[in-house]
């Protein structure tokens, strides 16, 4: 079972007048151009779910509706608070989506347009989520210097609205911010002890991944990628962007906070030889500053560049991982697209059992399995999943404890995991001897 639609990004509901904005917004996770006409028909969330079901996917999934997608449908990429009628329209679309099968609401509060939203807007939307006993999954507003306030905001939204909260891919970014780790753990623990339903999840890497455009201040992205590219072509705006990259800490500025040696270019079409290399190396090869290199890469790739960022030391990941209320998620951007991506998209769970369990013994095998199965399923409310017992779906993974693992890396993220012998979904065998069975071989 996979959960899609996180970080504020979902494929539906679509508003035709802002479809191009939505398409560019979704491009990192939906890098396809072949189904635009069908996509434009997903004006309701239920139509999107029906389109997925029609394709008979091998692996089951549930979907969240994205806060960013709702905003785009109602008000495009506007950098402002919604008018009362706009907020009501967002609430109506959200309620319709929940009625049609959405699992809840997700937000990406470091991303445009989610970054433009205020806490009050999210509380109002989450009241609708609570009405349908859904979940609110959030990429919080800061994972670095502002992380304490960001965690407090997420907890406040859950408490005020009454909905269940998932803090998505919890981490603390930047060596100088590791001191906040215990404080945010304490905030979450206290909230849980005082009746707020909170779960966190985590991928098993100290390197995060997102688009290179995320390095640019939100003030230059109010008109989406098209507007950002226009700013990059304007000498005055470009210089302002470079100055922000050097000095502005009012947003999640990874280049300033972490430095070019901690940023890896994962995928870009204009300079494919640079894929897998650090931004510092690329800047030296181009004989440009790191800031100008960011601008050049975005400009030559029409804004579509995927990066990875070394967020923190492995010790921080390990400390958060061992918490009993932290589940496992891959945050698998672009999986299945054939485009280079973070190796977690293909190997996160195998890496978990290889490194965190077999090699370093951070938790038991049983606890690692719980973090992948019954912990998230019980919190989210997915019935008949996550346990091996009577009247539950026969979802089983047969793996070899001695060999389970992955060799996937940034240079070759597509390498399949080893040691996964068989996979059954609802009792049907979908993986045999480590190979996904062809559609004609699968049981109906």
C-alpha positions, 0 to 999 in steps of 0.5 A: 500500500502506498500513499500518494499526493503528499507535500501539497501536490496532487493531480486533481482537482483540476481547473481548466483555466489554471491547468498549465500552472498545475502541470508545472507544479506537478512535473517533478512527480508527474514527469509525463506529457502524454495524457494532458487531455485526460488529465484536464478531465479530472475536474473532480478527485473521484475522476482521477481515482477512477482513472487510476483504478481503470489502469489496474495498478499492481500495487494498491494506493490511496491518495491525499488531495494537495493543498497546493493543488486546491490553491492553484484550482481556485487562485493560481499561484497568487502570493496572497491570502485567499478572499473569503469566497476563494477559501470557501471554494477551496473548502468545497473542493476539499469536501467533495474530494474527501467524499469521493475517496481522498484520504485527507489533505497534504501541504507543502509549506516550503513550496509555492504556492503553499508557502504563501498560506497562513496558519488560519487558512490551513486550520479552516481546511483541516476542519473539513478534514476532521469532519470526515475523520481524514488526515493532514499530512504536512511538509512543515514550513521549515526544517532548519532554523525555523523548525521549532515554530514549524512543528508548533504550527503543525500541532496547532493546526491539528489541535484547533481543527481536531484532525489527525496529523502526519509530519512528513519526512521529519528531519533537522536540516543544517549542522547549526540546527541539530540542537533543536532535535530534542526540542521538536521531539519533546513537542511532538511527544507532549502533543501526543500525551495531551490528546493530539493524534500525531504520527511522523514518517521518515526516509532512510537517508540524510539526503533530501530531494526536491527541485532546484527551483526550491532554492529561489526565493518565493517572491520570484515564483508567484507566477509559477515557473513561467514567471521565474524564467522571466525573472531569470532573463531580466538582468535586474531580477536575476541579480536580485535572485543571486543576492537572495541566494547569497544572503536571504534566510527568510525562506528555506534557502538550502544554498545559503544554509548548507552550501554548494558542496552539499547539493547534488544535481540529480537530473537535468536535460541540458547538461546531462554530464553534470547529473550526480555531481555536486553543485560546487563541482559544476560551478567550478566546471562552468567557471561561475559562482554557485548562485549564477550556476543555479540560475544557469541550470534553471534557465537552460532546463526551463526550470525543471531540475531535480536536486538532492541535498545533504540535510544533516548528519546520519546521527540525527536521522538515527535518533528520529528513526528510533522513536516509536511514533516514526513510520517509514516512507520513501518520498519516492519522487518520479519513481517509474518515470525512467528519469533519474531520481533519489535512490530512495525511490527504488531502494528505501525499504531494502536499505532500511532492513540492510543498514538500520536493522541487519548491519547497525541493529538500531531496532529489531526486525519486528520493530522495523516491520511494524514501522512499515506496516501496522503503525502507519495503517492503524494511524491512517485508518486503512482497514484490513492492512498492516497485520497478518491475521484473520480477515485481513488482506494477504499482503506479504513480503518474503525476504532473505534477512541475510541478503535483503538490501540495495546498491542503488545510488545517485548515479544509478538509482534504478537498481532493483533491491536484492533479497526480496523473494516474493510479494503477494498482494491480496493473496496474489503473487506479484513478485517472484524470485525478485522479479515483478511478474508481467501483467499477463502472468498476474492473477486477476 
